[in-house]
Structure formats: C-alpha cells, structure tokens
Amino acid sequence: MSRGRWLFTMQPAYHQRLMSSTSPSANAPVSSVETIRAQFPALDRIHQDRPVAYFDGPGGTQVPRPVVAAMSDYLYHHNANTHWAYPTSEETDAAIEAARRTCAEFLNATAAEIAFGANMTTLTFHLARALEMNWGIGDEIVVTELDHHANIDPWRRLVRERGMTIRAVRMEPETGQLDWQDFEKAVSGRTRLVAIGAASNALGTINDVARAVSLARSVKALVFVDAVHYVPHELADVRALDCDFLAMSGYKFYGPHIGVLYCKSDLLETIDFPKLIPSPDNGPERVETGTQNQEGMVGTAAAIDFLSSLADEGAGGNRDRLHVTYRELHRRSTALVQQLWNGLNAIKGVHLYGPTPESPRTATVSFVVDGVPSTDVARRLAASGLFLSHGDFYAATVIERLGLGPEGLVRAGCACYTTTDEVERLIAGVSEIVKR
C-alpha cells in the first residue's frame, strides 16, 4: 500500500492507536489525570527549576500528541490544495470532509452545516456582513455585557453600516450573571438577532442559552451562540438548543488555532455570503473564503477524537464516548474549582469575581489582589512555574462593569490535565504574593 493513501484507507487503525494511547483502565470509565497528562509534552516544561502548571487554558489549551501527529501526517504526506484530480488533492478533500463529520458529531449537527475559518472572530465578522444585507434602519440586535467582544463588535458595526440598533443586556456585577428581566425587555418585535455567549471567558458564567433562544423565537429572531469558552467544558447540542448559528475555536479544546461555524442548513443556502464568483455556491464551502487551514481542520478533528478516546470503548459510539468523557471531566473540574475558590477566598486581600462554585459555571476562576496589578501577579506566579493570563480577555465590558481599571483580572482555568497539587501550588503562590 502506498504511503500516500495511509491516512484515509487506514484511518481505523490510526484511531485504534489513538485509543490505545489514552484509553482508560478496565476499572475506570475515563482515563486518569496521570494518563491524560502523559499525552501533553508541554507539561514536561521546567521554568526556573519549577515544573510548569498551565492555568491559561481559557486563552488556549495545550495540545496532545495525537493532534500534532495527525497534523504532521497530513502536512508530510497529503498536503495539497482542493478539488483537483490527483491523489494528494483527493486525500485533502477526504480529510476536510472527515473533519466536517467529526465536528458535526461533536455538535450534533450534519457535516453540511460545518464551516471553517481563521478564528471565531473572523467568522463572526463574515457572518455579520452577510446577514446585514437583509437588515436596515429600525432593525435591532440584542447582545450582552457579559460577552467576549468577538460576539459584540461584529454586530455593533452594523449600526454604522446599516443604521441598526444594538441593545445590550446588563450583567449583574455582584453575581457575574445576566439580568434576565433586562433581557426580556431588550427583545422586541424589532429584534432580528440575539447574540449570546454560552459561557463567559472572563468569569466562567454559564448562561441559560435555551432561555435566550426561547425569547428570540417568540419574536421570530435568529440566534447566534458564541460557544468558544463553553465547548471545552460542556458538550454542546445544536439540535437541543435550536440555535441558528454556533461558533467555536479548536485551540480552546486541545486543538490548533482555527475557528468553526455551525450554520443551520436551511439558512446556509440562503444567506448571501461575500465570496469570489468562481468559488462554490453550495454547502459550507460558500462560507469559506480562500484557501483554508487544512492541517488545522485535521487537527481539530483529532482533538475531538482525543476527547472521545478518553472514555472506555464500551461506552458506545463517538458521541456516546464524548458524553462519558465530558461527564467525568465535569465532575473533576467541579472539585478543582471548589478547591481553588475556597483556597483563594480564604486569603485576605484576594477578591473573587463571577458565580460561586455552586452556580452553573466553567472551570475558570478570576480574581484580583489588593494593591498588586494583575500583570505583576501573573509575572510573580510565572516565576514559580504557574502560567496564568491577565487583563480583560477581550471581555472589556465585563471589566468596566466590575469597576476595575485597565489591569483587569487575573484568570485561572483548569483543564483536563490540571491536578489538585497544581491548584494547591497556585493557592500558595497567591498567598505568598499577598504576604510580600
């Protein structure tokens, strides 16, 4: 068999190797943290004689070996542009379709509803530009103060370009949650789109997207869901949500830097996406302008396969295994968040923001230290091998509503490879900063 056909004709064997490298023991439904960690070479890094603990997952997770292996195999043995009559081009077409199918299964969609792009922000601007053709003066879009600005500013731009009105639903600073009474007031017969984040990348809040969809449907408005911070922590289901659009980013769930857009099939064929005349008029390719990041598509599918491979093979099909994986990882992350929240909350001079651990939330905890800028907190923690992000995380309205200055917050995110020992190191590191 020629090596050029190995990825596609032998994909089940490749998947079997992926499964065996991470599969759980006979006594556990999901791989142990230790087994998971062995797949991430980044965790071997030493910084100033300390092992690195990565709490920067909300800004981008580390990448396991199977994802890099899939991407390098594509680049080494199958790399080509699409839709030409020679083997590597045909293999690239097959790889892209396989990636669409895997992403579709991840979201409970169909492959024909999955489009790729540079990132979620670019895809959202692209979609906004396409939708605006049917909107104008007097039409309204509802956004929220809790969102990343990638789900605010592309819609705000339509105010200048089309004379539309933007209504922003208030966030309650005390809880880090949306004001649903204000949400109900914001939605009216003039609403054309409700844009909501499924989870806040700044505070970890999980929003009641189903409630937002219900409000939108009551006035026959479309719904766009930013699921970038959500899908690393909860398994999304676009059919259950009945949203029209959903966007996510591969690099937030152990994959490469690429964006993915779900678009409901009946809308996909009718929206006037900006495109080149010779490019396809049908299916998701009409969303994808120019040559795409094909190795990124392959890597995103491999990241999803990696997550499903953490569950025991007896769990059923791919999405069934994803359910098992997500359920167990949620249990573990809930314990880590409780540990981190309680530990930081006990330190005088540390202030926590966002929902308490008992509320619907992701494994993201944000805080400030009295008298110490967030940049300095992050820098001092990094000296101890603790890598955290700081600032506004492009959720600038959240920072403004919390009454914080440009330094913003310090953000700690727990991932599938985070351990209780690392959380204890972080609590001790913050305590040491306060003492100094």
C-alpha positions in Angstrom: 0.0 0.0 0.0 1.4 3.4 -0.9 2.1 5.7 2.0 0.2 8.5 0.3 -3.1 6.7 1.0 -2.4 5.6 4.6 -4.3 8.3 6.4 -7.6 7.6 4.8 -7.5 3.9 4.0 -6.0 3.0 7.4 -7.8 5.6 9.5 -9.5 3.0 11.8 -6.0 1.6 12.6 -4.8 5.2 13.3 -7.8 5.7 15.5 -7.1 2.4 17.3 -3.6 3.6 18.1 -5.0 6.9 19.4 -7.5 5.0 21.6 -4.8 2.6 23.0 -2.5 5.5 23.8 -5.1 7.2 26.1 -7.8 4.6 26.8 -8.9 4.1 30.4 -8.1 1.2 32.5 -10.6 -1.6 32.9 -11.7 -0.1 36.3 -12.3 3.5 35.1 -14.8 4.9 32.5 -12.4 7.8 31.7 -8.6 8.0 31.6 -6.9 9.1 34.8 -5.4 12.5 35.0 -2.0 10.9 35.0 -2.7 9.0 31.8 -4.1 12.2 30.2 -1.0 14.2 31.2 1.3 11.8 29.6 -0.1 12.9 26.2 0.9 16.5 26.7 4.7 17.2 26.1 4.2 20.8 27.3 3.7 19.5 30.8 7.4 18.4 30.9 8.5 22.0 30.7 10.6 23.4 33.6 10.7 27.1 34.3 13.2 28.5 36.9 13.6 25.0 38.3 9.8 24.5 38.8 7.5 22.3 36.7 5.1 24.4 34.7 1.4 24.3 35.7 -0.7 25.7 32.8 -3.7 27.6 34.1 -4.0 29.6 30.8 -6.5 27.2 29.1 -9.3 29.8 28.7 -6.9 31.6 26.4 -5.8 28.4 24.7 -5.1 24.9 25.9 -2.0 22.8 25.4 -2.0 20.2 22.6 -1.7 16.4 23.0 0.5 14.2 20.9 -2.3 12.6 18.7 -3.4 16.1 17.5 0.2 17.1 16.4 0.7 13.6 14.9 -2.5 14.0 12.7 -1.5 17.4 11.6 2.1 16.5 10.8 1.0 13.4 8.9 -1.3 15.5 6.8 1.4 18.0 6.1 4.1 15.4 5.4 2.1 13.0 3.2 -1.1 14.6 2.0 -0.7 18.3 1.7 -2.3 19.8 -1.4 -5.0 22.3 -2.4 -8.5 21.0 -3.0 -10.7 19.6 -5.8 -8.0 18.6 -8.3 -7.7 15.2 -10.0 -4.5 13.8 -8.3 -4.1 11.7 -5.2 -2.9 14.3 -2.6 -5.7 16.7 -3.6 -8.3 14.0 -3.4 -6.8 13.0 0.0 -7.1 16.6 1.2 -10.8 16.7 0.1 -11.4 13.5 2.0 -9.6 14.9 5.1 -11.7 18.0 5.1 -14.9 16.1 4.8 -13.8 13.8 7.6 -13.1 16.8 9.7 -16.6 18.3 9.0 -18.2 15.0 10.0 -16.2 14.8 13.3 -17.1 18.5 14.2 -20.7 17.8 13.2 -20.8 14.8 15.5 -19.3 16.9 18.3 -22.1 19.5 18.0 -24.9 17.0 17.0 -25.1 18.7 13.5 -24.6 17.5 10.0 -21.3 17.8 8.0 -23.0 20.1 5.5 -23.6 22.6 8.4 -20.0 22.9 9.4 -17.7 25.7 8.0 -14.2 26.5 9.0 -12.4 29.9 9.2 -9.3 31.6 10.6 -10.9 32.0 14.0 -14.3 32.7 15.7 -13.9 36.5 15.4 -13.2 36.4 11.7 -16.1 34.0 11.1 -18.5 36.3 13.1 -17.5 39.4 11.2 -18.0 37.4 8.0 -21.4 36.2 9.1 -22.5 39.7 10.2 -21.5 41.2 6.9 -23.6 38.5 5.1 -26.7 38.9 7.3 -26.7 42.7 7.1 -27.9 42.6 3.5 -31.4 41.8 4.8 -31.4 44.4 7.6 -31.6 48.1 8.0 -32.8 51.1 9.9 -35.3 50.2 12.7 -34.0 46.6 13.0 -32.4 45.6 16.3 -29.7 43.1 17.5 -29.5 42.0 21.2 -26.1 41.4 22.7 -25.0 41.0 26.3 -22.5 42.9 28.5 -21.1 39.5 29.6 -19.8 38.6 26.2 -16.3 38.5 24.6 -16.2 41.4 22.2 -16.0 39.0 19.3 -19.7 38.5 19.9 -20.4 42.2 20.4 -18.4 44.3 18.0 -19.1 42.5 14.7 -22.8 43.2 15.4 -22.1 46.8 16.6 -20.5 47.5 13.3 -23.9 47.1 11.7 -25.0 50.3 13.5 -22.7 52.3 11.3 -23.1 50.3 8.1 -26.9 49.7 8.2 -28.3 52.1 10.7 -29.4 49.3 13.0 -29.9 49.5 16.8 -27.9 47.4 19.3 -29.4 46.6 22.7 -27.0 45.3 25.3 -28.4 43.1 28.1 -27.0 44.1 31.5 -24.7 41.9 33.6 -25.1 41.9 37.3 -21.6 42.7 38.7 -22.4 41.1 42.1 -23.0 37.6 40.6 -21.4 37.8 37.1 -24.7 36.7 35.6 -27.1 38.2 33.2 -30.1 40.3 34.2 -32.9 38.2 32.7 -35.6 40.8 33.3 -33.5 43.2 31.3 -33.0 40.5 28.6 -36.8 40.1 28.3 -37.2 43.9 27.9 -34.4 44.0 25.2 -36.1 41.5 22.9 -39.0 43.0 20.9 -40.8 42.7 17.6 -37.9 44.7 16.0 -35.3 42.1 17.1 -33.6 40.4 14.2 -30.8 38.5 16.0 -30.0 37.6 19.6 -26.2 37.1 20.1 -25.3 35.3 23.3 -22.2 33.7 24.7 -22.9 30.2 26.1 -20.2 30.9 28.8 -18.2 33.9 29.9 -14.5 33.6 29.1 -13.8 36.2 31.8 -15.9 34.9 34.7 -16.8 31.4 33.9 -20.5 32.1 33.9 -22.6 29.5 32.0 -25.7 31.2 30.5 -29.1 29.8 30.0 -28.9 29.7 26.2 -32.2 27.8 25.9 -34.0 30.7 27.6 -32.4 33.2 25.2 -33.4 31.0 22.3 -37.0 30.9 23.6 -37.1 34.7 23.8 -35.7 35.1 20.3 -38.2 32.6 18.9 -41.1 34.4 20.5 -40.3 37.3 18.1 -39.0 35.1 15.2 -35.4 36.3 15.6 -32.3 34.4 14.7 -29.9 33.2 17.4 -26.1 33.3 17.3 -24.2 31.4 20.1 -20.6 32.0 20.9 -19.6 28.7 22.3 -15.8 29.2 22.4 -15.5 29.1 26.2 -18.3 26.6 26.5 -17.3 23.6 24.5 -14.1 22.9 26.4 -16.3 22.3 29.5 -19.8 21.2 28.3 -20.8 19.1 25.3 -22.9 21.3 23.0 -26.0 20.1 21.2 -27.2 22.5 18.4 -30.4 20.4 17.9 -31.4 20.6 21.5 -30.6 24.4 21.6 -32.3 25.0 18.3 -29.8 27.9 17.6 -29.3 29.1 14.1 -25.5 29.6 14.4 -22.8 28.5 16.8 -19.1 29.2 16.7 -16.2 27.6 18.5 -12.4 27.5 18.4 -10.3 24.4 18.1 -7.4 25.8 20.3 -9.7 26.1 23.3 -10.3 22.3 23.4 -6.8 20.9 22.8 -6.6 21.5 19.0 -4.9 24.0 16.7 -5.8 27.7 16.0 -8.8 27.5 13.8 -12.5 28.6 14.0 -15.6 26.5 13.4 -19.0 27.8 12.5 -22.2 25.8 12.6 -24.9 27.2 10.4 -28.4 25.7 10.2 -28.7 24.1 6.8 -31.8 26.0 5.5 -30.1 29.3 6.3 -26.7 28.3 4.9 -28.1 28.0 1.4 -29.9 31.4 1.5 -27.5 33.8 3.2 -25.6 36.0 0.8 -22.1 35.4 2.0 -19.4 37.6 0.4 -17.4 35.3 -2.0 -15.4 35.1 -5.2 -17.5 34.4 -8.3 -15.7 31.1 -9.1 -16.0 29.7 -5.6 -18.7 27.1 -4.7 -22.3 28.3 -4.3 -23.5 25.3 -2.3 -22.8 23.9 1.2 -20.4 25.1 3.8 -17.7 26.0 1.2 -19.7 29.1 0.3 -18.8 30.4 3.7 -15.1 29.7 3.4 -13.2 32.4 1.5 -9.8 31.5 0.1 -7.6 28.6 0.8 -8.3 27.2 4.3 -6.1 26.0 7.1 -6.4 22.3 6.1 -4.0 21.0 8.6 -6.0 22.9 11.3 -9.2 21.1 10.2 -7.4 17.8 10.5 -6.1 18.8 13.9 -9.5 19.9 15.2 -11.0 16.6 14.3 -8.1 14.8 16.0 -8.7 16.9 19.2 -12.3 15.8 19.2 -11.2 12.2 18.7 -8.7 12.6 21.6 -11.6 13.7 23.9 -13.7 10.8 22.9 -10.8 8.4 23.2 -10.6 9.2 26.9 -13.8 7.2 27.5 -13.9 3.4 27.6 -14.6 1.9 24.2 -17.5 0.1 25.7 -19.3 3.4 26.1 -20.7 3.2 22.6 -20.2 5.4 19.5 -18.1 8.6 19.3 -20.7 11.0 20.6 -21.6 8.5 23.4 -18.0 8.4 24.4 -17.9 12.2 24.3 -20.9 12.2 26.8 -19.0 9.9 29.1 -15.8 12.0 28.9 -17.5 15.3 29.4 -19.5 14.0 32.4 -16.3 12.7 34.2 -14.2 15.8 33.3 -17.0 18.0 34.6 -17.0 16.1 37.9 -13.2 16.5 38.2 -13.3 20.2 37.2 -16.1 20.9 39.7 -13.9 19.6 42.5 -10.9 21.6 41.3 -13.0 24.8 41.1 -14.3 24.3 44.6 -10.7 23.8 45.9 -9.4 26.8 44.1 -12.3 29.1 45.0 -12.2 28.1 48.7 -8.4 28.5 48.9 -8.3 31.9 47.2 -11.3 33.1 49.1 -9.6 32.4 52.4 -6.7 34.7 51.6 -7.2 38.2 52.9 -6.7 40.8 50.2 -7.9 38.5 47.3 -11.2 39.3 45.7 -13.0 36.7 43.5 -15.4 37.6 40.7 -18.1 35.6 39.0 -20.5 32.9 40.0 -19.8 30.8 43.1 -18.9 27.1 42.6 -22.5 26.1 43.3 -23.8 28.1 40.3 -23.6 26.9 36.7 -20.0 27.8 35.6 -16.9 26.6 33.9 -13.6 25.8 35.5 -12.4 29.4 35.1 -11.8 31.5 38.3 -10.9 35.2 38.1 -9.6 37.4 40.9 -7.6 40.4 41.9 -5.0 41.0 44.7 -5.3 44.3 46.6 -2.5 46.7 45.7 -0.9 44.4 43.1 -1.6 45.0 39.4 -2.8 41.8 37.6 0.3 41.9 35.3 2.6 41.8 38.4 0.5 39.0 39.9 0.8 36.9 36.7 4.5 37.7 36.4 5.3 36.7 40.0 3.3 33.5 39.7 5.1 32.7 36.4 8.4 32.8 38.3 7.1 29.9 40.3 6.1 28.0 37.2 2.4 29.0 37.3 1.2 30.3 34.0 -2.0 32.4 34.2 -3.5 35.1 31.9 -4.4 38.6 32.9 -6.2 41.7 31.6 -9.6 42.0 30.1 -9.5 38.9 27.8 -11.4 40.9 25.1 -14.4 41.0 27.5 -13.8 44.7 28.1 -17.4 45.5 29.1 -17.2 42.9 31.9 -14.1 44.7 33.3 -15.8 48.0 33.0 -19.0 46.8 34.8 -16.9 45.3 37.6 -15.4 48.8 38.2 -11.9 47.5 37.5 -9.1 49.5 35.7 -7.2 48.6 32.6 -5.2 46.0 34.5 -8.4 43.9 34.7 -8.4 40.4 36.3 -6.1 37.5 36.9 -7.6 34.4 35.3 -7.0 30.7 36.3 -8.5 28.0 34.2 -8.5 24.3 35.0 -8.2 21.8 32.1 -8.3 18.1 31.7 -4.6 17.9 32.7 -4.9 20.1 35.9 -4.2 18.3 39.2 -5.1 19.1 42.8 -1.4 19.6 43.5 -1.2 22.3 40.9 -4.2 24.0 42.4 -2.5 23.9 45.8 0.6 25.4 44.3 -1.5 28.3 42.8 -3.2 29.0 46.1 0.2 29.0 47.9 1.7 31.2 45.2 -1.1 33.8 45.6 -0.8 33.7 49.3 2.9 34.4 49.1 2.3 37.4 46.9 -0.2 38.8 49.5 2.4 38.2 52.3 5.0 40.2 50.4 
